[in-house]
Amino acid sequence: MRAFLTFLLLLTCAVAPPAGALEALGPGGYRWLEEGPFAGPLYLVISIERQRVHVYDGDRLVGVASVSTGMKGHRTPTGEFPVLQKREWHRSNLYSNAPMPFMQRLTWDGIALHAGHNPGYPASHGCIRLPQAFARKLFGMTQIGTLVSVTLDRLSPALMVDALVVGDPGSAVATFTPQAPVVLAQRDDAGVGAGAPMLEVDPGIFRLRLMRR
């Protein structure tokens, strides 16, 4: 696989979520904040510690749901994963032919998004279980290559930039400005740096990334 289409700049977006977006969700709970159509790129951020997924359209939070990740001994791996395969009806090859509706494969060794029992805590064999209705709608929104970021705790969006873009001396990834909606941060788990300069991200970066998939 190509150097997986991106590397992660140490930038996180200081985007204020819509009112009510971060209210507590019970087990199996979800909320769609926008109905679309979406301009993209669409991507997901999943927090193992918070047992939550955020769905972003560009830098806009459009969906939130409770998840159930891997239990002790079957911990869900963290990292950046593209959707490799999609099957509306699928059964596990590893665990007693268990049903995995609306399956979206993240790794070839068995990690996937799918609808399933969602008790609000880690209970799977490594997959990321989603509420049934949420999984159904999400399945219709994603495509092969849609990015899924699995983190320990982060749910905020992060700027993903194709290495080919960064290697192009004619491309401008970001410029400093006092009015921009994105701020320079330290690392994913460090939060936004106090008094950090503002950045304005070139929207063409997102278009280039889609074109080069």
FIKOLZA-1660 file (N, C-alpha, C; in steps of 0.1 Angstrom, whole numbers, plus 5000, padded with zeros to 4 digits):
% residues 213
   i   px   py   pz ch aa at
   1 5009 4988 5000  A  M  N
   1 5000 5000 5000  A  M CA
   1 5009 5012 5000  A  M  C
   2 5005 5023 4994  A  R  N
   2 5012 5035 4993  A  R CA
   2 5014 5041 5007  A  R  C
   3 5024 5049 5010  A  A  N
   3 5027 5053 5023  A  A CA
   3 5016 5059 5030  A  A  C
   4 5006 5053 5030  A  F  N
   4 4992 5054 5032  A  F CA
   4 4988 5069 5031  A  F  C
   5 4986 5073 5020  A  L  N
   5 4981 5085 5015  A  L CA
   5 4983 5098 5023  A  L  C
   6 4988 5097 5035  A  T  N
   6 4989 5109 5043  A  T CA
   6 4999 5107 5054  A  T  C
   7 5004 5118 5059  A  F  N
   7 5010 5118 5072  A  F CA
   7 5002 5129 5080  A  F  C
   8 5003 5128 5093  A  L  N
   8 4995 5137 5102  A  L CA
   8 5004 5149 5106  A  L  C
   9 5000 5161 5101  A  L  N
   9 5006 5173 5106  A  L CA
   9 5002 5175 5120  A  L  C
  10 5011 5182 5128  A  L  N
  10 5007 5184 5142  A  L CA
  10 4998 5195 5143  A  L  C
  11 4986 5194 5137  A  L  N
  11 4976 5204 5137  A  L CA
  11 4963 5198 5141  A  L  C
  12 4956 5204 5150  A  T  N
  12 4942 5200 5153  A  T CA
  12 4933 5212 5152  A  T  C
  13 4921 5210 5147  A  C  N
  13 4912 5221 5144  A  C CA
  13 4904 5225 5156  A  C  C
  14 4905 5238 5159  A  A  N
  14 4897 5243 5171  A  A CA
  14 4883 5247 5166  A  A  C
  15 4875 5237 5162  A  V  N
  15 4862 5239 5157  A  V CA
  15 4852 5237 5168  A  V  C
  16 4844 5247 5171  A  A  N
  16 4833 5245 5181  A  A CA
  16 4822 5237 5175  A  A  C
  17 4819 5226 5182  A  P  N
  17 4808 5217 5177  A  P CA
  17 4794 5224 5179  A  P  C
  18 4785 5220 5171  A  P  N
  18 4771 5226 5172  A  P CA
  18 4765 5224 5186  A  P  C
  19 4757 5232 5190  A  A  N
  19 4750 5231 5203  A  A CA
  19 4744 5218 5205  A  A  C
  20 4746 5211 5216  A  G  N
  20 4740 5198 5218  A  G CA
  20 4748 5186 5213  A  G  C
  21 4759 5189 5205  A  A  N
  21 4766 5178 5199  A  A CA
  21 4773 5169 5209  A  A  C
  22 4778 5175 5220  A  L  N
  22 4786 5168 5229  A  L CA
  22 4778 5164 5242  A  L  C
  23 4765 5165 5241  A  E  N
  23 4757 5160 5252  A  E CA
  23 4760 5145 5254  A  E  C
  24 4758 5140 5266  A  A  N
  24 4761 5126 5269  A  A CA
  24 4752 5117 5260  A  A  C
  25 4758 5107 5255  A  L  N
  25 4751 5097 5247  A  L CA
  25 4750 5084 5255  A  L  C
  26 4739 5078 5256  A  G  N
  26 4738 5065 5263  A  G CA
  26 4743 5054 5254  A  G  C
  27 4744 5042 5260  A  P  N
  27 4748 5031 5251  A  P CA
  27 4739 5029 5239  A  P  C
  28 4745 5028 5228  A  G  N
  28 4737 5027 5215  A  G CA
  28 4732 5040 5210  A  G  C
  29 4735 5051 5217  A  G  N
  29 4730 5064 5213  A  G CA
  29 4738 5070 5201  A  G  C
  30 4731 5078 5193  A  Y  N
  30 4738 5085 5182  A  Y CA
  30 4730 5098 5179  A  Y  C
  31 4737 5107 5171  A  R  N
  31 4730 5119 5167  A  R CA
  31 4737 5124 5154  A  R  C
  32 4728 5127 5144  A  W  N
  32 4733 5133 5132  A  W CA
  32 4730 5148 5133  A  W  C
  33 4740 5156 5130  A  L  N
  33 4739 5170 5132  A  L CA
  33 4736 5177 5118  A  L  C
  34 4739 5170 5108  A  E  N
  34 4736 5175 5094  A  E CA
  34 4731 5163 5086  A  E  C
  35 4723 5166 5076  A  E  N
  35 4718 5156 5067  A  E CA
  35 4725 5155 5053  A  E  C
  36 4734 5165 5050  A  G  N
  36 4740 5164 5037  A  G CA
  36 4732 5172 5027  A  G  C
  37 4736 5172 5014  A  P  N
  37 4748 5165 5009  A  P CA
  37 4761 5171 5015  A  P  C
  38 4771 5162 5015  A  F  N
  38 4784 5166 5021  A  F CA
  38 4795 5168 5010  A  F  C
  39 4803 5178 5012  A  A  N
  39 4813 5182 5002  A  A CA
  39 4826 5174 5004  A  A  C
  40 4829 5169 5016  A  G  N
  40 4840 5161 5019  A  G CA
  40 4853 5169 5021  A  G  C
  41 4864 5162 5025  A  P  N
  41 4864 5148 5026  A  P CA
  41 4858 5143 5039  A  P  C
  42 4850 5132 5038  A  L  N
  42 4844 5126 5049  A  L CA
  42 4854 5117 5057  A  L  C
  43 4855 5118 5070  A  Y  N
  43 4864 5109 5077  A  Y CA
  43 4859 5108 5091  A  Y  C
  44 4864 5098 5098  A  L  N
  44 4859 5094 5112  A  L CA
  44 4870 5095 5121  A  L  C
  45 4867 5099 5134  A  V  N
  45 4877 5099 5145  A  V CA
  45 4870 5091 5156  A  V  C
  46 4877 5080 5161  A  I  N
  46 4871 5071 5171  A  I CA
  46 4880 5072 5183  A  I  C
  47 4874 5074 5195  A  S  N
  47 4882 5075 5207  A  S CA
  47 4879 5062 5215  A  S  C
  48 4889 5054 5218  A  I  N
  48 4888 5042 5226  A  I CA
  48 4884 5046 5241  A  I  C
  49 4890 5056 5246  A  E  N
  49 4888 5060 5260  A  E CA
  49 4873 5065 5262  A  E  C
  50 4869 5072 5252  A  R  N
  50 4855 5078 5253  A  R CA
  50 4844 5070 5247  A  R  C
  51 4848 5059 5240  A  Q  N
  51 4838 5050 5234  A  Q CA
  51 4829 5058 5225  A  Q  C
  52 4835 5066 5217  A  R  N
  52 4827 5076 5209  A  R CA
  52 4833 5077 5195  A  R  C
  53 4825 5079 5185  A  V  N
  53 4829 5082 5171  A  V CA
  53 4824 5096 5167  A  V  C
  54 4832 5104 5161  A  H  N
  54 4828 5116 5155  A  H CA
  54 4830 5115 5140  A  H  C
  55 4820 5119 5132  A  V  N
  55 4821 5119 5118  A  V CA
  55 4822 5133 5113  A  V  C
  56 4832 5136 5105  A  Y  N
  56 4835 5149 5100  A  Y CA
  56 4833 5150 5085  A  Y  C
  57 4828 5161 5080  A  D  N
  57 4827 5165 5066  A  D CA
  57 4837 5177 5065  A  D  C
  58 4849 5174 5061  A  G  N
  58 4859 5185 5061  A  G CA
  58 4862 5188 5076  A  G  C
  59 4860 5200 5080  A  D  N
  59 4862 5203 5095  A  D CA
  59 4849 5205 5102  A  D  C
  60 4838 5200 5096  A  R  N
  60 4825 5201 5103  A  R CA
  60 4821 5188 5109  A  R  C
  61 4817 5189 5122  A  L  N
  61 4812 5177 5128  A  L CA
  61 4798 5174 5124  A  L  C
  62 4795 5163 5118  A  V  N
  62 4782 5160 5112  A  V CA
  62 4775 5148 5119  A  V  C
  63 4782 5140 5127  A  G  N
  63 4776 5129 5133  A  G CA
  63 4784 5124 5145  A  G  C
  64 4777 5119 5156  A  V  N
  64 4783 5115 5168  A  V CA
  64 4776 5102 5172  A  V  C
  65 4783 5092 5177  A  A  N
  65 4777 5080 5181  A  A CA
  65 4785 5073 5192  A  A  C
  66 4778 5065 5200  A  S  N
  66 4785 5056 5210  A  S CA
  66 4790 5044 5202  A  S  C
  67 4802 5039 5206  A  V  N
  67 4808 5027 5200  A  V CA
  67 4811 5017 5211  A  V  C
  68 4815 5005 5207  A  S  N
  68 4820 4995 5216  A  S CA
  68 4832 4989 5209  A  S  C
  69 4844 4992 5214  A  T  N
  69 4857 4987 5208  A  T CA
  69 4861 4974 5215  A  T  C
  70 4874 4970 5213  A  G  N
  70 4878 4957 5217  A  G CA
  70 4880 4956 5233  A  G  C
  71 4876 4945 5238  A  M  N
  71 4877 4942 5252  A  M CA
  71 4892 4938 5256  A  M  C
  72 4895 4937 5269  A  K  N
  72 4908 4933 5273  A  K CA
  72 4912 4920 5266  A  K  C
  73 4924 4920 5261  A  G  N
  73 4929 4909 5254  A  G CA
  73 4926 4909 5239  A  G  C
  74 4917 4918 5235  A  H  N
  74 4914 4920 5221  A  H CA
  74 4913 4935 5217  A  H  C
  75 4922 4942 5222  A  R  N
  75 4921 4957 5221  A  R CA
  75 4922 4961 5207  A  R  C
  76 4913 4971 5203  A  T  N
  76 4913 4977 5190  A  T CA
  76 4926 4985 5188  A  T  C
  77 4933 4982 5177  A  P  N
  77 4945 4990 5174  A  P CA
  77 4942 5004 5171  A  P  C
  78 4951 5013 5175  A  T  N
  78 4950 5027 5171  A  T CA
  78 4958 5030 5158  A  T  C
  79 4955 5040 5152  A  G  N
  79 4962 5044 5139  A  G CA
  79 4953 5050 5129  A  G  C
  80 4958 5052 5117  A  E  N
  80 4950 5057 5106  A  E CA
  80 4947 5046 5096  A  E  C
  81 4934 5044 5094  A  F  N
  81 4930 5032 5085  A  F CA
  81 4921 5037 5074  A  F  C
  82 4923 5033 5062  A  P  N
  82 4913 5036 5051  A  P CA
  82 4903 5024 5051  A  P  C
  83 4891 5027 5047  A  V  N
  83 4881 5016 5045  A  V CA
  83 4886 5008 5033  A  V  C
  84 4889 4995 5036  A  L  N
  84 4894 4986 5026  A  L CA
  84 4883 4978 5018  A  L  C
  85 4872 4976 5025  A  Q  N
  85 4862 4967 5019  A  Q CA
  85 4849 4970 5025  A  Q  C
  86 4838 4970 5018  A  K  N
  86 4824 4972 5024  A  K CA
  86 4815 4961 5020  A  K  C
  87 4808 4956 5029  A  R  N
  87 4798 4945 5027  A  R CA
  87 4786 4948 5036  A  R  C
  88 4774 4949 5029  A  E  N
  88 4762 4952 5037  A  E CA
  88 4758 4941 5046  A  E  C
  89 4760 4928 5041  A  W  N
  89 4758 4917 5050  A  W CA
  89 4770 4908 5050  A  W  C
  90 4776 4906 5062  A  H  N
  90 4788 4899 5063  A  H CA
  90 4788 4891 5076  A  H  C
  91 4795 4879 5076  A  R  N
  91 4797 4872 5088  A  R CA
  91 4811 4870 5091  A  R  C
  92 4815 4869 5104  A  S  N
  92 4828 4868 5108  A  S CA
  92 4835 4855 5104  A  S  C
  93 4847 4856 5099  A  N  N
  93 4855 4844 5095  A  N CA
  93 4862 4838 5107  A  N  C
  94 4863 4846 5118  A  L  N
  94 4871 4842 5130  A  L CA
  94 4862 4838 5142  A  L  C
  95 4850 4844 5143  A  Y  N
  95 4843 4842 5156  A  Y CA
  95 4829 4836 5153  A  Y  C
  96 4828 4823 5151  A  S  N
  96 4816 4816 5150  A  S CA
  96 4806 4821 5140  A  S  C
  97 4811 4826 5129  A  N  N
  97 4802 4831 5119  A  N CA
  97 4792 4842 5123  A  N  C
  98 4797 4850 5133  A  A  N
  98 4789 4860 5139  A  A CA
  98 4785 4871 5129  A  A  C
  99 4772 4875 5129  A  P  N
  99 4768 4885 5119  A  P CA
  99 4775 4899 5121  A  P  C
 100 4779 4905 5110  A  M  N
 100 4785 4918 5110  A  M CA
 100 4779 4927 5100  A  M  C
 101 4766 4931 5102  A  P  N
 101 4759 4939 5092  A  P CA
 101 4766 4953 5090  A  P  C
 102 4765 4958 5078  A  F  N
 102 4771 4971 5074  A  F CA
 102 4786 4971 5077  A  F  C
 103 4793 4960 5073  A  M  N
 103 4807 4959 5076  A  M CA
 103 4816 4968 5067  A  M  C
 104 4825 4975 5074  A  Q  N
 104 4835 4983 5067  A  Q CA
 104 4849 4979 5072  A  Q  C
 105 4856 4972 5064  A  R  N
 105 4869 4966 5069  A  R CA
 105 4880 4976 5069  A  R  C
 106 4887 4976 5081  A  L  N
 106 4898 4985 5083  A  L CA
 106 4912 4978 5081  A  L  C
 107 4912 4965 5085  A  T  N
 107 4925 4958 5083  A  T CA
 107 4921 4944 5078  A  T  C
 108 4931 4938 5071  A  W  N
 108 4928 4925 5065  A  W CA
 108 4929 4914 5075  A  W  C
 109 4933 4917 5088  A  D  N
 109 4934 4906 5098  A  D CA
 109 4922 4907 5108  A  D  C
 110 4911 4914 5103  A  G  N
 110 4899 4912 5111  A  G CA
 110 4893 4924 5118  A  G  C
 111 4899 4936 5117  A  I  N
 111 4893 4948 5123  A  I CA
 111 4884 4955 5114  A  I  C
 112 4872 4958 5118  A  A  N
 112 4862 4964 5110  A  A CA
 112 4852 4973 5118  A  A  C
 113 4845 4982 5111  A  L  N
 113 4834 4989 5116  A  L CA
 113 4822 4980 5113  A  L  C
 114 4812 4978 5122  A  H  N
 114 4800 4972 5118  A  H CA
 114 4789 4974 5129  A  H  C
 115 4777 4972 5125  A  A  N
 115 4766 4973 5135  A  A CA
 115 4767 4961 5145  A  A  C
 116 4764 4964 5158  A  G  N
 116 4764 4953 5167  A  G CA
 116 4761 4957 5181  A  G  C
 117 4761 4948 5191  A  H  N
 117 4758 4951 5205  A  H CA
 117 4767 4962 5210  A  H  C
 118 4760 4972 5215  A  N  N
 118 4767 4985 5219  A  N CA
 118 4764 4988 5233  A  N  C
 119 4771 4982 5243  A  P  N
 119 4767 4984 5257  A  P CA
 119 4773 4997 5263  A  P  C
 120 4782 5004 5255  A  G  N
 120 4788 5016 5261  A  G CA
 120 4801 5014 5267  A  G  C
 121 4807 5002 5265  A  Y  N
 121 4820 5000 5270  A  Y CA
 121 4827 4990 5261  A  Y  C
 122 4840 4988 5261  A  P  N
 122 4847 4978 5252  A  P CA
 122 4842 4964 5255  A  P  C
 123 4837 4958 5244  A  A  N
 123 4831 4944 5245  A  A CA
 123 4833 4936 5233  A  A  C
 124 4840 4941 5223  A  S  N
 124 4842 4933 5211  A  S CA
 124 4855 4925 5210  A  S  C
 125 4857 4918 5200  A  H  N
 125 4870 4911 5198  A  H CA
 125 4880 4919 5190  A  H  C
 126 4878 4932 5190  A  G  N
 126 4887 4941 5183  A  G CA
 126 4880 4950 5173  A  G  C
 127 4868 4946 5168  A  C  N
 127 4861 4954 5159  A  C CA
 127 4855 4966 5166  A  C  C
 128 4850 4976 5158  A  I  N
 128 4843 4988 5164  A  I CA
 128 4828 4987 5161  A  I  C
 129 4820 4984 5171  A  R  N
 129 4806 4982 5169  A  R CA
 129 4799 4995 5170  A  R  C
 130 4789 4997 5161  A  L  N
 130 4782 5009 5159  A  L CA
 130 4767 5006 5162  A  L  C
 131 4759 5016 5166  A  P  N
 131 4745 5014 5167  A  P CA
 131 4739 5011 5153  A  P  C
 132 4729 5002 5152  A  Q  N
 132 4724 4997 5140  A  Q CA
 132 4720 5007 5130  A  Q  C
 133 4712 5017 5134  A  A  N
 133 4707 5027 5124  A  A CA
 133 4718 5036 5120  A  A  C
 134 4727 5039 5129  A  F  N
 134 4739 5048 5126  A  F CA
 134 4748 5041 5116  A  F  C
 135 4750 5028 5118  A  A  N
 135 4759 5020 5109  A  A CA
 135 4753 5019 5095  A  A  C
 136 4740 5018 5094  A  R  N
 136 4733 5017 5081  A  R CA
 136 4735 5030 5074  A  R  C
 137 4733 5042 5080  A  K  N
 137 4734 5055 5073  A  K CA
 137 4749 5057 5070  A  K  C
 138 4758 5054 5079  A  L  N
 138 4772 5057 5077  A  L CA
 138 4777 5048 5065  A  L  C
 139 4772 5036 5064  A  F  N
 139 4776 5027 5053  A  F CA
 139 4773 5033 5039  A  F  C
 140 4762 5041 5039  A  G  N
 140 4758 5047 5026  A  G CA
 140 4765 5060 5023  A  G  C
 141 4772 5065 5033  A  M  N
 141 4780 5078 5031  A  M CA
 141 4794 5076 5028  A  M  C
 142 4800 5065 5032  A  T  N
 142 4815 5063 5030  A  T CA
 142 4818 5056 5017  A  T  C
 143 4830 5055 5014  A  Q  N
 143 4835 5048 5002  A  Q CA
 143 4848 5041 5005  A  Q  C
 144 4853 5033 4996  A  I  N
 144 4866 5027 4998  A  I CA
 144 4876 5038 4998  A  I  C
 145 4884 5037 5008  A  G  N
 145 4895 5048 5010  A  G CA
 145 4891 5058 5021  A  G  C
 146 4878 5059 5025  A  T  N
 146 4874 5068 5035  A  T CA
 146 4883 5066 5047  A  T  C
 147 4888 5077 5053  A  L  N
 147 4898 5076 5064  A  L CA
 147 4891 5074 5077  A  L  C
 148 4896 5065 5086  A  V  N
 148 4892 5063 5099  A  V CA
 148 4904 5064 5108  A  V  C
 149 4903 5073 5117  A  S  N
 149 4914 5075 5127  A  S CA
 149 4910 5070 5141  A  S  C
 150 4917 5060 5145  A  V  N
 150 4914 5054 5158  A  V CA
 150 4924 5058 5168  A  V  C
 151 4920 5065 5179  A  T  N
 151 4929 5072 5188  A  T CA
 151 4925 5067 5202  A  T  C
 152 4934 5069 5212  A  L  N
 152 4931 5066 5226  A  L CA
 152 4921 5075 5231  A  L  C
 153 4922 5089 5228  A  D  N
 153 4913 5098 5235  A  D CA
 153 4908 5109 5226  A  D  C
 154 4916 5112 5215  A  R  N
 154 4912 5124 5207  A  R CA
 154 4900 5121 5199  A  R  C
 155 4891 5132 5198  A  L  N
 155 4880 5132 5189  A  L CA
 155 4879 5144 5180  A  L  C
 156 4889 5153 5181  A  S  N
 156 4889 5165 5173  A  S CA
 156 4895 5162 5159  A  S  C
 157 4891 5169 5149  A  P  N
 157 4896 5167 5136  A  P CA
 157 4911 5171 5135  A  P  C
 158 4918 5164 5126  A  A  N
 158 4932 5167 5124  A  A CA
 158 4934 5168 5109  A  A  C
 159 4943 5177 5105  A  L  N
 159 4946 5180 5091  A  L CA
 159 4955 5169 5086  A  L  C
 160 4950 5161 5076  A  M  N
 160 4958 5151 5070  A  M CA
 160 4962 5156 5056  A  M  C
 161 4975 5155 5053  A  V  N
 161 4981 5161 5041  A  V CA
 161 4989 5150 5034  A  V  C
 162 4986 5149 5021  A  D  N
 162 4992 5139 5013  A  D CA
 162 5007 5143 5012  A  D  C
 163 5016 5133 5013  A  A  N
 163 5030 5135 5012  A  A CA
 163 5034 5141 4999  A  A  C
 164 5027 5138 4988  A  L  N
 164 5029 5144 4975  A  L CA
 164 5027 5159 4975  A  L  C
 165 5017 5163 4983  A  V  N
 165 5014 5177 4983  A  V CA
 165 5025 5185 4990  A  V  C
 166 5030 5179 5002  A  V  N
 166 5040 5185 5009  A  V CA
 166 5053 5186 5001  A  V  C
 167 5055 5175 4993  A  G  N
 167 5067 5175 4985  A  G CA
 167 5067 5184 4973  A  G  C
 168 5056 5190 4970  A  D  N
 168 5055 5199 4959  A  D CA
 168 5059 5213 4963  A  D  C
 169 5070 5219 4958  A  P  N
 169 5075 5232 4963  A  P CA
 169 5065 5243 4959  A  P  C
 170 5056 5241 4950  A  G  N
 170 5046 5251 4946  A  G CA
 170 5034 5251 4955  A  G  C
 171 5032 5242 4964  A  S  N
 171 5020 5241 4972  A  S CA
 171 5021 5249 4985  A  S  C
 172 5010 5255 4989  A  A  N
 172 5010 5262 5002  A  A CA
 172 5000 5255 5011  A  A  C
 173 5005 5248 5021  A  V  N
 173 4996 5240 5030  A  V CA
 173 4988 5249 5039  A  V  C
 174 4996 5259 5045  A  A  N
 174 4989 5267 5055  A  A CA
 174 4997 5281 5056  A  A  C
 175 4990 5291 5059  A  T  N
 175 4996 5304 5061  A  T CA
 175 4991 5310 5074  A  T  C
 176 4999 5318 5080  A  F  N
 176 4995 5325 5093  A  F CA
 176 4986 5337 5091  A  F  C
 177 4976 5338 5099  A  T  N
 177 4967 5349 5099  A  T CA
 177 4960 5350 5112  A  T  C
 178 4957 5363 5117  A  P  N
 178 4950 5364 5130  A  P CA
 178 4936 5361 5130  A  P  C
 179 4930 5358 5118  A  Q  N
 179 4915 5356 5117  A  Q CA
 179 4912 5341 5113  A  Q  C
 180 4921 5332 5113  A  A  N
 180 4918 5319 5108  A  A CA
 180 4911 5310 5118  A  A  C
 181 4904 5300 5114  A  P  N
 181 4896 5291 5123  A  P CA
 181 4904 5279 5128  A  P  C
 182 4917 5278 5124  A  V  N
 182 4925 5266 5128  A  V CA
 182 4937 5272 5136  A  V  C
 183 4941 5265 5147  A  V  N
 183 4952 5269 5155  A  V CA
 183 4963 5259 5156  A  V  C
 184 4975 5264 5158  A  L  N
 184 4987 5255 5159  A  L CA
 184 4986 5248 5172  A  L  C
 185 4987 5234 5172  A  A  N
 185 4987 5227 5185  A  A CA
 185 5000 5219 5186  A  A  C
 186 5002 5212 5197  A  Q  N
 186 5014 5205 5199  A  Q CA
 186 5012 5191 5194  A  Q  C
 187 5007 5181 5201  A  R  N
 187 5004 5168 5196  A  R CA
 187 4990 5164 5199  A  R  C
 188 4985 5153 5194  A  D  N
 188 4971 5149 5195  A  D CA
 188 4966 5149 5209  A  D  C
 189 4975 5145 5219  A  D  N
 189 4971 5143 5232  A  D CA
 189 4975 5155 5241  A  D  C
 190 4980 5166 5235  A  A  N
 190 4984 5177 5243  A  A CA
 190 4974 5189 5243  A  A  C
 191 4965 5189 5234  A  G  N
 191 4955 5200 5234  A  G CA
 191 4961 5211 5226  A  G  C
 192 4953 5222 5226  A  V  N
 192 4957 5234 5218  A  V CA
 192 4966 5243 5226  A  V  C
 193 4978 5246 5221  A  G  N
 193 4987 5254 5228  A  G CA
 193 4982 5268 5231  A  G  C
 194 4985 5273 5243  A  A  N
 194 4980 5286 5247  A  A CA
 194 4988 5297 5239  A  A  C
 195 4980 5306 5234  A  G  N
 195 4986 5317 5227  A  G CA
 195 4993 5313 5214  A  G  C
 196 4989 5302 5208  A  A  N
 196 4995 5298 5196  A  A CA
 196 4991 5306 5184  A  A  C
 197 4999 5308 5174  A  P  N
 197 4995 5316 5162  A  P CA
 197 4984 5309 5155  A  P  C
 198 4977 5317 5147  A  M  N
 198 4966 5312 5140  A  M CA
 198 4970 5307 5126  A  M  C
 199 4964 5297 5120  A  L  N
 199 4967 5292 5107  A  L CA
 199 4955 5293 5098  A  L  C
 200 4957 5295 5086  A  E  N
 200 4946 5294 5076  A  E CA
 200 4950 5283 5066  A  E  C
 201 4942 5272 5065  A  V  N
 201 4946 5261 5057  A  V CA
 201 4940 5263 5043  A  V  C
 202 4948 5261 5033  A  D  N
 202 4944 5262 5019  A  D CA
 202 4934 5251 5016  A  D  C
 203 4921 5255 5012  A  P  N
 203 4911 5245 5009  A  P CA
 203 4914 5237 4998  A  P  C
 204 4924 5241 4989  A  G  N
 204 4928 5233 4978  A  G CA
 204 4935 5220 4982  A  G  C
 205 4940 5220 4994  A  I  N
 205 4946 5208 5000  A  I CA
 205 4937 5196 5000  A  I  C
 206 4924 5199 5005  A  F  N
 206 4914 5189 5006  A  F CA
 206 4911 5183 4992  A  F  C
 207 4910 5192 4982  A  R  N
 207 4906 5188 4968  A  R CA
 207 4917 5179 4963  A  R  C
 208 4930 5183 4965  A  L  N
 208 4941 5176 4960  A  L CA
 208 4941 5162 4965  A  L  C
 209 4938 5161 4978  A  R  N
 209 4938 5147 4985  A  R CA
 209 4928 5138 4978  A  R  C
 210 4916 5144 4975  A  L  N
 210 4906 5135 4969  A  L CA
 210 4910 5131 4955  A  L  C
 211 4916 5140 4948  A  M  N
 211 4920 5137 4934  A  M CA
 211 4931 5126 4934  A  M  C
 212 4939 5126 4944  A  R  N
 212 4951 5117 4943  A  R CA
 212 4948 5103 4950  A  R  C
 213 4936 5100 4954  A  R  N
 213 4933 5087 4960  A  R CA
 213 4935 5076 4950  A  R  C
% end
